[in-house]
């Protein structure tokens, strides 16, 4: 599993690349959780739960209006 390098002290809040705070000597932990892991064992389960693998899933996503519609809306708002 990938390890995050930026650490934050639990006591004083200082940031460091070490697991021991250079300011106070207390324990430091990852500053933020990892966004994703390349070794994610539950990714397929999450995709099934959200229905990402279904054929009609892309049609359920939000879409932007066409450029022409955006220009018309912008022109009508300026009037």
Phi and psi restraints in degrees (value plus and minus 20) as a CYANA .aco file:
   2 UNK   PHI     -88.6   -48.6
   2 UNK   PSI     123.9   163.9
   3 UNK   PHI    -134.0   -94.0
   3 UNK   PSI     114.4   154.4
   4 UNK   PHI     -99.7   -59.7
   4 UNK   PSI     117.0   157.0
   5 UNK   PHI    -107.2   -67.2
   5 UNK   PSI     -58.7   -18.7
   6 UNK   PHI     -90.1   -50.1
   6 UNK   PSI     103.3   143.3
   7 UNK   PHI    -137.6   -97.6
   7 UNK   PSI     131.2   171.2
   8 UNK   PHI    -147.6  -107.6
   8 UNK   PSI     113.9   153.9
   9 UNK   PHI     -86.9   -46.9
   9 UNK   PSI     116.0   156.0
  10 UNK   PHI     -94.5   -54.5
  10 UNK   PSI     -42.8    -2.8
  11 UNK   PHI    -112.2   -72.2
  11 UNK   PSI     -78.2   -38.2
  12 UNK   PHI    -120.0   -80.0
  12 UNK   PSI     -32.5     7.5
  13 UNK   PHI      62.4   102.4
  13 UNK   PSI     -12.8    27.2
  14 UNK   PHI     -91.1   -51.1
  14 UNK   PSI     128.3   168.3
  15 UNK   PHI    -118.0   -78.0
  15 UNK   PSI     126.3   166.3
  16 UNK   PHI    -179.9  -139.9
  16 UNK   PSI     150.5   190.5
  17 UNK   PHI    -119.1   -79.1
  17 UNK   PSI     -16.6    23.4
  18 UNK   PHI    -127.2   -87.2
  18 UNK   PSI     138.4   178.4
  19 UNK   PHI    -105.3   -65.3
  19 UNK   PSI     -26.0    14.0
  20 UNK   PHI    -136.9   -96.9
  20 UNK   PSI     109.0   149.0
  21 UNK   PHI     -84.4   -44.4
  21 UNK   PSI     109.2   149.2
  22 UNK   PHI     -93.5   -53.5
  22 UNK   PSI     -38.2     1.8
  23 UNK   PHI    -105.1   -65.1
  23 UNK   PSI     -71.6   -31.6
  24 UNK   PHI    -133.3   -93.3
  24 UNK   PSI     -30.3     9.7
  25 UNK   PHI      62.3   102.3
  25 UNK   PSI     -16.1    23.9
  26 UNK   PHI    -104.4   -64.4
  26 UNK   PSI     156.2   196.2
  27 UNK   PHI     -94.3   -54.3
  27 UNK   PSI     121.9   161.9
  28 UNK   PHI    -139.6   -99.6
  28 UNK   PSI     132.6   172.6
  29 UNK   PHI    -152.3  -112.3
  29 UNK   PSI     153.2   193.2
  30 UNK   PHI     -73.7   -33.7
  30 UNK   PSI     114.0   154.0
  31 UNK   PHI     -87.0   -47.0
  31 UNK   PSI     -52.5   -12.5
  32 UNK   PHI    -171.0  -131.0
  32 UNK   PSI     132.7   172.7
  33 UNK   PHI     -87.9   -47.9
  33 UNK   PSI     132.5   172.5
  34 UNK   PHI     -87.1   -47.1
  34 UNK   PSI     122.5   162.5
  35 UNK   PHI     -90.8   -50.8
  35 UNK   PSI     -58.7   -18.7
  36 UNK   PHI    -179.0  -139.0
  36 UNK   PSI     144.8   184.8
  37 UNK   PHI    -146.2  -106.2
  37 UNK   PSI     115.4   155.4
  38 UNK   PHI     -86.8   -46.8
  38 UNK   PSI     -35.2     4.8
  39 UNK   PHI    -125.0   -85.0
  39 UNK   PSI      12.5    52.5
  40 UNK   PHI     -89.8   -49.8
  40 UNK   PSI      90.2   130.2
  41 UNK   PHI     -98.8   -58.8
  41 UNK   PSI     -38.2     1.8
  42 UNK   PHI    -124.4   -84.4
  42 UNK   PSI     -12.5    27.5
  43 UNK   PHI     -79.7   -39.7
  43 UNK   PSI     -63.4   -23.4
  44 UNK   PHI     -84.7   -44.7
  44 UNK   PSI     -57.2   -17.2
  45 UNK   PHI     -85.6   -45.6
  45 UNK   PSI     -62.2   -22.2
  46 UNK   PHI     -84.2   -44.2
  46 UNK   PSI     -59.5   -19.5
  47 UNK   PHI     -84.2   -44.2
  47 UNK   PSI     -59.0   -19.0
  48 UNK   PHI     -86.1   -46.1
  48 UNK   PSI     -62.1   -22.1
  49 UNK   PHI     -83.1   -43.1
  49 UNK   PSI     -57.0   -17.0
  50 UNK   PHI    -108.1   -68.1
  50 UNK   PSI     -26.1    13.9
  51 UNK   PHI      54.3    94.3
  51 UNK   PSI       2.3    42.3
  52 UNK   PHI     -85.4   -45.4
  52 UNK   PSI     -48.7    -8.7
  53 UNK   PHI    -104.3   -64.3
  53 UNK   PSI     -24.4    15.6
  54 UNK   PHI     -95.9   -55.9
  54 UNK   PSI     130.9   170.9
  55 UNK   PHI     -87.2   -47.2
  55 UNK   PSI     -54.0   -14.0
  56 UNK   PHI    -109.5   -69.5
  56 UNK   PSI     -15.8    24.2
  57 UNK   PHI     -78.9   -38.9
  57 UNK   PSI     -64.9   -24.9
  58 UNK   PHI     -79.9   -39.9
  58 UNK   PSI     -51.5   -11.5
  59 UNK   PHI     -91.5   -51.5
  59 UNK   PSI     -37.4     2.6
  60 UNK   PHI    -105.4   -65.4
  60 UNK   PSI     -30.5     9.5
  61 UNK   PHI     -93.8   -53.8
  61 UNK   PSI     131.1   171.1
  62 UNK   PHI     -86.3   -46.3
  62 UNK   PSI     126.1   166.1
  63 UNK   PHI    -145.2  -105.2
  63 UNK   PSI     132.9   172.9
  64 UNK   PHI    -106.5   -66.5
  64 UNK   PSI     131.7   171.7
  65 UNK   PHI     -87.7   -47.7
  65 UNK   PSI     142.2   182.2
  66 UNK   PHI     -88.3   -48.3
  66 UNK   PSI     143.7   183.7
  67 UNK   PHI     -80.7   -40.7
  67 UNK   PSI     -59.4   -19.4
  68 UNK   PHI     -83.2   -43.2
  68 UNK   PSI     -64.0   -24.0
  69 UNK   PHI     -83.4   -43.4
  69 UNK   PSI     -59.4   -19.4
  70 UNK   PHI     -84.8   -44.8
  70 UNK   PSI     -60.3   -20.3
  71 UNK   PHI     -85.2   -45.2
  71 UNK   PSI     -61.7   -21.7
  72 UNK   PHI     -84.3   -44.3
  72 UNK   PSI     -63.1   -23.1
  73 UNK   PHI     -84.4   -44.4
  73 UNK   PSI     -60.0   -20.0
  74 UNK   PHI     -86.0   -46.0
  74 UNK   PSI     -61.8   -21.8
  75 UNK   PHI     -85.8   -45.8
  75 UNK   PSI     -59.3   -19.3
  76 UNK   PHI     -91.6   -51.6
  76 UNK   PSI     -49.4    -9.4
  77 UNK   PHI     -92.6   -52.6
  77 UNK   PSI     -50.7   -10.7
  78 UNK   PHI     -94.1   -54.1
  78 UNK   PSI     -44.1    -4.1
